[in-house]
């Protein structure tokens, strides 16, 4: 199918447009951030698409507001009984207060946190954050090695950091890739998808036709992985543009 891509801005909203050999125009607003994507017939031009978007602007804004108000995980108090996600699995936190080494471990469907009784909620959250980073550090090297061969690029450096608007990012000049620490909460396939997504950006800067074709080649099921990632539970952080 022949396609071309464009980027429009309507009322301050950035919109991805893909022109395809289809009959009708389709507008979608997608979680978690309310990104707007349009599939438009080839015979339409940017001005016609912009007019259609202006006419549907109230609906677009309503859908984006609904996503912003969607249920998110509340701020974790780090007490026994809370739910926490690890590699896509929902685990119940069990806090064991005792002196000695502070650490976390998984036992069945429980995430066990060993801390002293006086450890504050903020310190417990910091411990969990470090533990998530450790989980990522254990698996990212093998993921990168696997997909370097498939994509045909070299990733000389990678890092983990907390990002509020992106699951990953990269520097095309240096080949440096950053992974969002939140990926440790998601299914392992999400980490693979982000790795391939960022590696593909080392070959193609934008999200146009060439980028899509490369992603189809490197990871044929990338769309379902993307949708699963965007539909998975969010942490309490403000994930907004």
N, C-alpha and C positions, 0 to 999 in steps of 0.2 A: 504494500500500500504506500502510495506517495504521500509524504508529509513535509511540511515546513513549520518552523516555529517562530514565535514573536513574543515580546514582552511589552505589556501595556500597563499604564497606571491610570486608575479611575478613582476619583475622590480620595486620593492618597493610598489606595490599595494596589499593591503590585500583583499583576495577573499574568500567569503563564498561558499562552495560547498555542495550540497545535492545530494546524490546518490539515484536514484529512479528506479522503474521498468518501464523505458521508453526506447524508441528506439534510440532517437537522443539527442545529447548534446545541451543545450540551454544556452546562455550567455546573461545576462541582466545588464545594467548600469542604476541605478535608482537615481532620484532626492531625496533630494536636493543636496546631497554631492557627487554624483558619485559613490556610493557603488556598487561593482560588485558582482553579485550572479550567480552561475552556477548550473543548474540541469543536472546531468550526469547519463547515464545508469549504472546499477549496475555492468556490466561486465568490466567497465573501472576502472583503478587504478589511484592513484594520479599522477604518472609520465605521464600517457597518457593525463590526464586532463590538466596538466601543459603544455605539448606540444601543445595542442589545444589552450590554452590561449596565449602562445608565438606567435603562428601563427596569432591570432586575436588581438595581442597587438596594432597595429596601429589603428584598429577600436575602441578598448576600450579607448585608449588615446584620440581619436577624440571625442567620445561621452562624456567623462569626461570634455574635454575642452568646449564642447558646453554647458554643464550644468553650468560650472563655469561662462560662458559668458551670461547665461540666464538673462532675465529681472528681476530685483529686484526692490523693492521700493527704490526710491532715498531717500537721507537724508531728513527727514521731516523738513520743515522750520516753521511749526506751524503757518500757516496763513490761513485765510478763503478760502475755496474751495478745500483744500487738502483732499485726501482720507485716511481714517484710518479704520482698521479692528477691530471689537469688536465681540468676539464669532462667528467669521466667516462671519459676516455681514459687508458690505462696507458702511461706513458712511462718510458724508461730514463734514469737520470741519467748525464750525462757531465761530469766535473769537469775543467776546464781551469785549471791553476794557472799564473798569470802575473801580473806587476805590472800596474797600471793600473786602469781602471774596473771595479768589481764589478757584475755584472749577471747576469740569467738570460734565456734565450730558448729558444723551441721551434724545433727543426729536424727535420722529419719525425717519427719516433717517439722522438726524443731531447729531453730537457730539459737544456740546456747551462748549466752554472754556471761563470762566470768569477770566480776569486778568487785571492788571493795564497796561496802555499804555507803560510804560517803562520796562516791563518784557521782558527779552531777549529770543531769540529762544532757547538757552541752558536751561534756567530755565523753559521754557514752555515744552520742551522735558522731563525734570526731573519731572515736574508735571504729565505729561501723564504716565511716567513710574510708579510713585507711585500710580496713579489711576488704572493702569492695575494690580498692585500687590494687591490692595484692592479688585478688582473684583475676583481675584483668591482666596483670603483669605475667601471670602464670600461663595464660593462653594466647595473648596477642602475638608473641614470637612465632608460634606454629601457624597461626592464621595468616600472618604476613608471608611467611615462607611458602605456604601452599599457593597463595594467590599471586605472589610475585611471578611465579612460573606461568600462571594462566594469563595474567594481564600483560606480562612482558615488561615490567618496570622493576626498578630497585628502590626500596624504601630504606635509606641510610639511617633514618632517625624517626622515632615515634615517641609520643608523650601522652600522658593521661591528665586531663584537667576537667574541671566543672564548667560547663557552658550552658547558658540559659536559652539559647536560640538554635543551637545546632547539635546534632549527634556526633559530628566529626568535622574536621577542616584540614586543609593541607596548604603547604607552600610549594607551588609548582617549580620555583627556581631551585630550592634546596631538597625537595622530595620529602620534607618533614611532614608527618601526619599526626594530628591530635585526635584522641578518642575521648568522648564524654564519659566520665566516671559512671553516669547513669546506665551505661550499657551493661554493667555487671548485674543489673536488676532484670535485664531483658533476656529473651531466649538467645542461645548462642548463635542462631542463624542471623540475628539482628547485627551482632558484631561482625560477622562475615560480610553481610550486606554493606555495612558502613565502610569496612576495609576496602571492598571492591569499588564502592562508590568513589571514595577518595583517591584510590589508585587510578581509576579511570580519569579523574580530573587532572592527574599528572600528564595525561595524553590529550585531554580536551577540556578547555576552561569552562565552557558553558554547559547548559542542559538541552542543547538543541538536538537535531536529528543525528549527528555523528555520535554524540554522547549516548543517545538511546540505543543506537545500533551496537556500539561497543558493549554497553551493559547487557544487551540481549545475547551477545556472543560470550561474554565472560561469565554471566550468571543468568540463565534463561528465566528463572523464577524470581527475579529481583523485585518485580512489582508486588507480588504477594508478600514477600519479606518486608518491603517498605510499608505496605498497608497494615501488616501485623504489628510492626514496630510502632507506627503512628496510632494504632488503636489500643495499645497496651496501657496499663495503668500508669498514671503520671505521679511523680513525686510532688511534694507540696510546693516546690519552687514555682515562681511565676514564669512559665514558659510562654513568653510573648515576643513578638517582633520588636 
